[in-house]
Amino acid sequence: MNRRDEDEFREFVAARLDPLRRTAYLLCRDWHTADDLVSITAGRLYRHWRRVRAADNVDAYVRGVLTHAWLDERRRPWRRERSSDDLPDQPDPGSGEPTLADRELLWDLLGRLAPRRRAVVVLRFYCDLSVEQTAEILGVSTGTVKSQAARALEHLRLLAGNEMAMEYGRRA
């Protein structure tokens, strides 16, 4: 890679580092793993930078590389261990704003989805990609994206309802 290409690559990665890291976190739900995924993605982009920058939609290409890196990492045996932390004290529920507990619940529910469905939800609704863009990144048909998104949302609603019922039962 010549100096100009390397400078262009560095500028590209620096400009997109935070969004890539957040997207990786939504996929894997662990900041350390998210950093690893971004590093893996950056390495792959660096090796194939000429092909990357020639892509029609570079950001979509990069999200695809990130998503595939995550799916590859999920298959590795050492990724099957899960750590958990104690939740912090709960803020005032009367504020009307989404609380940290609400976000934690959403992340927990998102984590219960199968990897492909989670990837569809993150790409479609967090990255705000179209069905076609999501299908292209995941290498599946648009119908598969639609059905996976519908099933994932249905599953999330069911899980959220169960969580709310359990919480209501604890209060009663």
HELIX and SHEET records of a PDB file:
HELIX    1   1 ARG A    3  CYS A   28  1                                  26    
HELIX    2   2 TRP A   31  ARG A   47  1                                  17    
HELIX    3   3 TRP A   49  ARG A   53  1                                   5    
HELIX    4   4 VAL A   58  ARG A   74  1                                  17    
HELIX    5   5 PRO A   77  ARG A   80  5                                   4    
HELIX    6   6 PRO A   93  SER A   95  5                                   3    
HELIX    7   7 LEU A  100  GLY A  111  1                                  12    
HELIX    8   8 PRO A  115  VAL A  121  1                                   7    
HELIX    9   9 VAL A  122  TYR A  126  3                                   5    
HELIX   10  10 VAL A  131  LEU A  138  1                                   8    
HELIX   11  11 THR A  142  ARG A  171  1                                  30    
END                                                                             
